[in-house]
Each structure stands twice: as structure tokens, then as C-alpha cells.
């Protein structure tokens, strides 16, 4: 009997979000008769844990997992507990970076990542050796993989647009070069990365998020839908993390503009966020007088009944990789409106499968008003989505490319 290849996958949590949903789809394409798979999470938690294949062994980082879930509020205490108490020698570099960030606001994102990389280097190595390691959760898991994992092949994933928010080439370039493969989820992201790092262009490949349509339809037909079944107006839905990147402050402004025009759809958001971001969004909606229209439903392991029942799916993001929620909306034949992030045209068939607008409250409001006020226009988009997606509904996701894993 042939011995299975050992695969280590680096992750952060299994909270309901795009990368985690992408991994659930990816995990369904692994041939477990050939591979022994371990998923190492920074924190072994999240509503999606129960949906992982039984063949995957799930472990939690023994030390330093807090570094992967930092936010502005938790960063000082988490860095103190995870690193500075155990490694007093890091006090100097932490203070040095903190001072530089205070006096160089333009370079703050670059310096913050360099500080994070400096702190991450003192974490203990992962024991054992592997035939392949996959940094599926993006840049932080890539750095951890390069510094602390022994593997014959190392593969990094990019679920985001490298250009937004800006990243430092001097930090990322050598890291990408140290990987055997850099996987992106769309051709637009791959082309952008090849242009930025031509020296590794042959290592960059595209592996699109392939969702199992049968699973999405099964989930959509079970579970709870919207919490206000008596509401008879139009329902807009967005699924995603509540953060500035996702543009939900623009959603609040768009709702205020729509209300002035006499339209009062309810815009529901399924997803979690930091306490700071949630508070800011609620306050913004209150200031604009649309707190009754912008409804935050929190995270959900099964958002698909709501997606099934909404009138319009909107992705108001400032920047994106290739949001999986849009692909899920296509699977359920929804009318879709997106902002012009990098892969928007690719996702919507150059605008034939969904309306693309510029990333502004005014453009969002105009697009929403057009779709909700003209049922025939909305139906044309949904019909084209159905024509494109229906033949795929009963097909399982394809297997992984033969040359990706050893």
C-alpha cells in the first residue's frame, strides 16, 4: 500500500467568512486516499469547524495564535502576552517600530507588518516534516510557513488584491520568491501580481474558488431566513466581514439617498466585525437616519436561506480579491450589483451577469434604484445568471490540478 503524502495547511480560524468558505470548497476537492491532511489553526474555533471533512485533523497553534487575530483594541495586550513576556529581547524592536509608526503615518501599514513579522519570528517551529505546506489564509500564514514549517513544497495563497491595501514589495517579494507556488483566485489578481513581480511570474497560478452548487442549494432550502417575515418591501443582502474594506459605510449613505428618493428597502448584513467597526457602522446609520433600514444579522453558518430570499445581492467593497459570496449569489440565480473592484468584470461576465458601479454611495444608490424600480431589468440579470449557472448546478467541483500537490 502506497504511503500517503503528508500535507500541512495553515489557517487562522473557521469563523464564517470568505477565506473559510473558500477552504471548505477546497477541502472537498482533496483526494484523502492520497493525502494525510492536518489543518493548523491559530485559534481552533468558528462556526465552520463542524463543516470540515472528517478526514482532516484539526490542531491549534501551541503558542502565539493571538498574533494572527490582532485588532487595534487587542493588539497591545496580545503582543505583550504572546511575545514580550516570553521574549523580553523583543521589547526594543517593538518600541522602535511603535515610535516610527507614530511619526510616519503614511508608512504605518508597512511598519505594522514589519513589526508583526519581527514578533512572529520568535514563535516555536511546527514539529515534524511534511511533503507540502499550504498557507491558505494568506500573507500572515505565508510568513509563518516560511519561518516555522519544514516542508518539501511550500505554497502560498492570495485571496486579496495585492495592491489594496498597499503592501511593501521589499517584504513580500522575497517571501513570494521563497514559495514554490503562489496561488491566486482570479486571472486579474494573477496578472497584477505578475506585473509587480515578473521574476516569479512562472510560479504564479490561478485556482478559482469552485463551490459545490449542490451543497449551496441544499443549505439554502433548510434553516432560518430573514427574522422579519411580515416585511413586504424589498430586501438587499450583503455577506461579509464588517470592516472598512467592505464599504458598508457606503451602504448606509446609499440607503439615506434612497430614502430621500422615496425608496426604503431593508439592507441586511450577515457577518461579524470588531467591536470598533460595528460601533462605527451603527453610529453612521443612526446619524444618517437609516438605522431601521440597515440590519446587522451577525455571523451565520448558513446564510443561504437569506440569500435565496433576497431581492438583490450587493457587494459594496472598496477592494476585493474575488469575493466568494458573489459566486454563491450566482449559484442561487440572484440579481447582483457590485462595485468596480479588481475582479468585478471577471466575476460578472463583463457586466452581463451583474451590474457594476463605481465605488461611491451615489453610484450604489443609483444602481439599486434602477434594479429595484425596474423589475424587467432585474429579471434580465437574474435570467442570464440562471442560464449560465444552471448547467453547473448538479456537477461536483473538479479535482485539484495534478501538479499542485506532490
C-alpha positions in Angstrom: 0.0 0.0 0.0 1.4 3.4 -1.0 2.1 5.7 1.9 0.0 8.9 2.0 1.7 12.2 1.4 1.7 14.5 4.5 0.1 17.9 4.0 0.0 20.8 6.5 -2.5 23.6 5.9 -2.0 26.8 7.8 -5.1 28.7 8.8 -6.4 31.3 11.4 -10.0 30.4 12.4 -13.0 28.7 10.9 -15.3 31.7 11.5 -17.9 32.3 8.8 -16.0 34.4 6.2 -14.9 34.3 2.6 -11.5 32.6 3.1 -13.0 30.0 5.4 -15.8 29.3 2.9 -13.2 29.0 0.2 -11.3 26.5 2.2 -14.4 24.4 2.8 -14.8 24.2 -1.0 -11.1 23.5 -1.5 -11.2 20.7 1.2 -13.9 19.0 -0.8 -11.5 18.6 -3.8 -8.7 16.8 -1.9 -8.2 13.1 -2.6 -7.9 11.8 1.0 -6.9 8.4 -0.2 -3.6 10.0 -1.3 -3.1 12.7 1.4 -2.9 12.8 5.2 -4.1 16.3 5.9 -3.5 18.4 9.1 -5.1 21.9 9.4 -3.2 24.0 11.9 -5.3 27.0 13.1 -4.2 30.0 15.1 -7.4 29.5 17.1 -9.4 26.3 16.9 -12.8 28.0 16.8 -15.6 29.1 14.4 -19.0 28.0 13.2 -17.5 26.3 10.2 -15.5 23.8 12.2 -18.4 21.4 12.1 -18.4 21.5 8.3 -14.8 20.4 7.8 -14.4 16.9 6.3 -13.9 14.2 8.9 -10.6 13.2 7.2 -8.9 16.5 8.2 -7.0 16.5 11.5 -7.5 20.0 13.2 -4.9 21.3 15.6 -4.3 24.7 17.3 -1.0 26.5 17.5 0.6 25.8 20.8 1.9 29.4 21.2 1.3 32.8 19.6 -2.0 32.2 17.9 -3.2 35.6 19.2 -0.8 37.3 16.8 -3.0 36.2 13.9 -6.2 37.7 15.2 -5.0 41.2 16.3 -7.0 44.3 16.0 -6.4 47.8 17.3 -8.0 47.1 20.6 -6.5 43.7 21.4 -3.0 44.2 19.8 -1.1 45.7 22.8 -2.3 43.1 25.3 -2.0 40.2 22.9 1.6 41.2 21.8 2.5 41.5 25.5 1.2 38.1 26.4 2.3 36.2 23.3 5.7 37.6 22.8 7.1 40.2 25.1 6.6 38.2 28.3 8.3 35.2 26.8 10.9 37.1 24.9 12.0 40.3 26.7 14.6 40.9 24.0 11.7 41.9 21.7 10.8 45.0 23.8 13.4 47.1 22.0 12.2 46.3 18.4 8.6 46.7 19.4 9.2 50.1 20.9 11.3 51.1 17.9 8.5 50.2 15.4 5.9 51.8 17.6 7.8 55.1 17.6 8.3 55.0 13.9 4.6 54.3 13.3 3.7 57.3 15.5 5.9 59.6 13.4 5.3 58.1 10.0 1.6 57.7 9.5 1.9 57.2 5.7 4.2 54.2 6.3 2.2 52.9 9.2 0.7 49.8 7.4 4.2 48.8 6.1 5.8 49.3 9.6 2.9 47.4 11.3 3.5 44.4 9.1 7.3 44.5 9.6 6.6 44.7 13.4 4.3 41.7 13.1 6.9 39.7 11.1 9.6 40.5 13.7 7.3 39.3 16.5 6.2 36.2 14.6 9.8 35.0 14.0 10.2 34.1 17.7 7.2 31.6 17.7 8.2 28.0 18.0 8.6 25.9 14.9 5.9 23.4 14.0 7.2 19.9 14.8 7.6 17.3 12.1 8.2 17.5 8.3 5.7 17.5 5.5 5.6 16.8 1.8 3.8 20.1 1.3 2.7 23.1 3.3 -0.2 25.3 2.2 -0.5 28.9 3.6 -4.2 29.0 2.6 -5.2 32.0 4.8 -2.9 34.5 3.0 0.1 36.6 4.0 0.4 36.0 7.7 0.2 32.3 7.3 2.7 32.5 4.4 5.3 34.2 6.7 4.6 31.6 9.4 5.0 28.8 6.9 8.3 30.1 5.6 9.8 30.7 9.1 8.5 27.7 11.1 7.4 24.8 8.9 9.7 22.2 7.3 8.2 21.0 4.0 9.4 19.8 0.7 7.0 22.1 -1.1 5.6 25.4 0.1 2.6 27.0 -1.5 1.1 30.5 -0.7 -2.5 31.7 -1.4 -3.6 35.2 -2.2 -7.3 35.7 -1.7 -6.9 39.5 -2.0 -5.9 42.2 -4.4 -2.2 42.7 -3.7 -2.4 46.5 -4.5 -5.2 47.2 -2.0 -4.4 48.0 0.7 -0.8 48.8 -0.3 1.8 46.2 0.6 5.6 46.6 0.8 7.4 44.9 -2.2 10.6 44.7 -0.2 8.9 42.5 2.4 6.6 40.4 0.2 8.8 39.9 -2.8 11.4 37.7 -1.1 8.6 35.8 0.6 6.9 35.0 -2.7 10.2 34.0 -4.2 10.8 31.5 -1.3 7.5 29.8 -2.2 7.3 27.0 -4.8 3.9 28.3 -5.9 1.9 31.4 -5.4 -1.8 30.7 -5.9 -4.3 33.4 -6.8 -8.0 33.1 -7.1 -8.6 35.2 -10.3 -6.8 36.0 -13.5 -7.0 39.7 -12.7 -5.1 39.2 -9.5 -2.6 36.9 -11.1 -1.9 39.5 -13.9 -1.4 42.2 -11.4 1.0 40.1 -9.4 3.0 39.1 -12.5 3.3 42.7 -13.5 4.5 43.6 -10.0 6.9 40.6 -9.6 8.0 39.5 -13.1 10.8 37.4 -11.6 8.3 34.9 -10.1 5.7 35.0 -12.9 6.2 31.3 -13.7 5.4 30.4 -10.1 2.1 32.3 -10.1 -1.0 30.3 -10.9 -4.8 30.6 -10.7 -7.0 28.3 -8.8 -10.5 29.7 -8.7 -12.8 29.1 -5.8 -15.0 26.3 -7.0 -18.1 25.9 -4.8 -20.2 22.8 -4.8 -23.6 24.1 -6.1 -25.4 21.1 -4.8 -24.3 21.9 -1.2 -25.3 25.6 -1.5 -28.8 24.6 -2.8 -29.3 22.0 -0.1 -28.3 24.6 2.6 -30.5 27.3 1.0 -33.5 25.1 1.3 -33.0 24.5 5.1 -32.6 26.7 8.1 -33.9 30.1 9.0 -34.3 33.0 6.6 -34.8 36.7 7.5 -36.0 37.4 11.0 -38.9 39.7 9.9 -41.2 37.6 7.7 -44.0 40.1 7.8 -41.9 42.7 5.9 -43.3 43.1 2.4 -40.7 45.6 1.0 -37.5 44.9 -1.0 -34.6 43.1 0.7 -30.9 43.8 -0.1 -28.3 41.4 1.2 -24.5 41.6 1.8 -22.5 38.7 3.2 -19.1 39.5 4.6 -16.9 40.8 7.3 -17.8 44.3 8.7 -14.7 46.3 8.0 -13.8 49.5 6.1 -12.7 47.4 3.1 -16.2 46.1 2.6 -17.8 49.5 2.1 -20.7 49.1 4.4 -20.5 52.7 5.5 -21.3 53.5 1.8 -24.3 51.2 2.2 -25.6 53.4 5.0 -25.1 56.5 2.9 -26.7 54.9 -0.1 -29.8 54.0 2.0 -30.1 57.6 3.1 -30.0 58.7 -0.6 -32.6 56.1 -1.5 -34.9 57.2 1.4 -34.8 60.7 0.1 -36.0 59.4 -3.3 -38.9 57.6 -1.7 -37.4 54.1 -1.6 -37.0 52.2 1.7 -35.5 48.8 1.1 -34.0 47.0 4.1 -30.3 46.2 3.7 -29.3 43.1 5.7 -25.7 42.3 6.5 -24.6 38.8 7.5 -21.1 38.8 9.0 -19.0 39.7 12.0 -16.6 42.5 12.8 -14.6 44.1 15.5 -16.4 46.0 18.3 -14.9 49.2 16.9 -16.1 48.6 13.3 -19.6 47.5 14.4 -20.0 50.6 16.7 -18.8 52.9 13.9 -21.3 51.4 11.4 -24.2 51.5 13.8 -23.4 55.1 14.7 -23.1 56.1 11.0 -26.5 54.5 10.2 -28.0 56.4 13.2 -26.6 59.7 12.1 -28.0 59.2 8.6 -31.4 58.3 9.9 -31.3 54.7 8.4 -30.7 52.6 11.5 -34.1 51.0 10.8 -33.1 50.0 7.3 -29.5 48.7 7.8 -29.9 45.5 9.8 -26.9 43.7 11.1 -27.7 40.0 11.5 -24.3 38.9 12.8 -22.4 35.8 11.6 -24.2 32.7 10.4 -23.0 29.2 9.5 -25.9 29.1 6.9 -26.6 32.4 5.3 -28.1 30.8 2.2 -31.8 30.9 3.1 -31.5 34.7 3.3 -29.5 34.7 0.1 -32.3 32.6 -1.5 -35.0 35.1 -0.4 -33.3 38.5 -1.0 -34.4 40.6 -3.9 -30.8 41.9 -4.6 -27.3 40.9 -3.6 -24.9 43.8 -3.3 -21.1 43.8 -2.8 -20.2 47.4 -2.0 -16.5 46.7 -1.4 -13.7 49.2 -1.8 -11.3 46.5 -2.8 -11.6 42.7 -3.1 -9.8 39.6 -4.4 -12.7 37.6 -5.8 -15.5 37.5 -3.2 -16.9 34.1 -2.8 -20.3 35.5 -1.7 -20.8 36.8 -5.2 -20.2 33.3 -6.6 -22.7 32.0 -4.1 -25.3 34.6 -5.2 -24.7 33.5 -8.8 -25.3 29.8 -7.8 -28.7 30.8 -6.4 -29.6 32.9 -9.6 -29.8 36.2 -7.8 -29.7 39.7 -9.3 -26.3 41.1 -8.4 -24.8 44.6 -8.0 -21.0 45.0 -7.3 -18.6 47.9 -7.1 -15.7 48.0 -9.6 -13.1 46.1 -7.5 -10.3 44.4 -9.4 -12.1 41.1 -10.4 -15.6 42.6 -10.7 -15.7 42.3 -14.5 -14.3 38.8 -14.4 -16.9 37.7 -11.9 -19.9 39.3 -13.7 -19.0 38.3 -17.2 -18.0 41.9 -18.1 -21.2 43.1 -16.5 -23.7 40.7 -18.2 -24.3 38.7 -15.0 -24.5 41.7 -12.7 -24.4 45.4 -12.6 -21.0 47.1 -11.9 -20.9 50.6 -10.5 -18.2 52.8 -9.2 -17.4 52.6 -5.5 -19.4 55.5 -4.1 -22.7 55.9 -2.2 -24.2 57.8 -5.1 -23.4 55.1 -7.7 -24.6 52.4 -5.3 -27.9 54.2 -4.7 -28.4 54.9 -8.5 -27.8 51.2 -9.3 -30.0 49.9 -6.5 -32.8 52.3 -7.6 -32.5 51.1 -11.2 -32.7 47.4 -10.3 -35.4 47.7 -7.6 -37.6 50.1 -9.6 -37.4 48.2 -12.9 -38.4 44.5 -12.3 -37.7 43.7 -16.0 -34.1 44.9 -15.7 -33.5 43.0 -12.5 -35.1 39.9 -14.1 -32.8 40.1 -17.2 -29.7 40.0 -15.0 -31.1 37.1 -12.9 -32.2 35.2 -16.1 -28.7 35.5 -17.6 -27.2 34.2 -14.3 -29.6 31.3 -14.3 -28.8 30.4 -17.9 -25.0 30.4 -17.1 -25.1 28.7 -13.8 -27.9 26.1 -14.2 -25.9 23.6 -16.2 -23.3 23.6 -13.4 -25.8 23.0 -10.6 -25.5 19.2 -10.4 -21.8 19.0 -11.2 -19.3 18.4 -8.4 -16.3 20.7 -8.1 -13.4 19.5 -10.3 -10.4 17.8 -8.7 -7.4 19.8 -7.9 -4.8 20.2 -10.6 -2.4 17.3 -10.7 0.7 19.4 -10.4 -0.4 21.5 -7.4 0.2 18.9 -4.6 3.1 16.4 -4.6 
